[in-house]
Amino acid sequence: MEAMRRKLVWVERPAFLGWGCSECAWVFNPTGPPTGESLAEMQSHFEQKRDREFRSHVCAEHSTTRSKT
């Protein structure tokens, strides 16, 4: 199966502002407050979680009706 050329993109919608998939309606919705001892560590943890969830999501499980940004 050919890998999709999906990308993590910034999404701006009336009810959502954040990261999402370029090929489907998946968006990153972090749960809980950021964790870490410093702002840099909190940012790193946020980015790691976002990237891990993005890599593991399955586009076919999310509607593709999202308007592209």
C-alpha positions in Angstrom: 0.0 0.0 0.0 1.4 3.4 -1.0 2.0 5.8 1.9 -0.3 8.8 1.9 1.4 12.2 1.5 -0.4 13.6 4.5 1.1 16.5 6.4 0.5 18.1 9.8 -1.0 21.5 9.0 -2.3 24.4 11.0 -6.1 24.5 10.9 -8.3 27.6 11.5 -12.0 27.1 11.7 -14.7 28.9 13.6 -14.8 26.3 16.4 -11.2 25.1 16.2 -7.7 26.5 16.0 -4.8 24.1 16.1 -3.1 21.2 14.3 -4.7 18.8 11.9 -4.2 16.4 9.0 -3.9 17.8 5.4 -5.8 14.7 4.0 -8.7 14.2 6.5 -10.7 15.7 9.3 -8.3 14.5 12.1 -7.3 17.3 14.5 -5.1 17.2 17.6 -7.0 17.7 20.8 -4.6 17.6 23.7 -6.0 16.3 27.0 -4.9 17.8 30.3 -2.5 20.6 31.0 1.1 20.6 29.6 3.6 18.7 31.7 7.2 19.5 32.3 9.6 21.4 34.5 10.2 24.3 32.1 8.4 25.9 29.2 10.8 24.3 26.8 10.1 20.8 28.3 6.3 21.5 28.2 6.6 22.5 24.5 8.7 19.4 23.7 6.2 17.1 25.4 3.3 18.7 23.6 5.0 18.3 20.2 6.0 14.7 20.9 2.4 13.8 21.8 1.0 15.7 18.8 3.4 14.1 16.4 2.8 10.6 17.9 -1.0 10.9 17.6 -0.6 12.3 14.0 1.6 9.4 12.9 -0.8 6.8 14.4 -4.1 8.2 13.2 -5.9 6.4 10.3 -7.3 8.9 7.7 -10.0 6.4 6.7 -11.5 6.7 10.2 -12.0 10.5 9.8 -14.3 12.2 7.4 -12.6 13.9 4.5 -15.3 16.6 4.3 -13.1 19.0 6.2 -12.3 22.1 4.1 -8.6 22.3 3.2 -6.6 25.2 4.5 
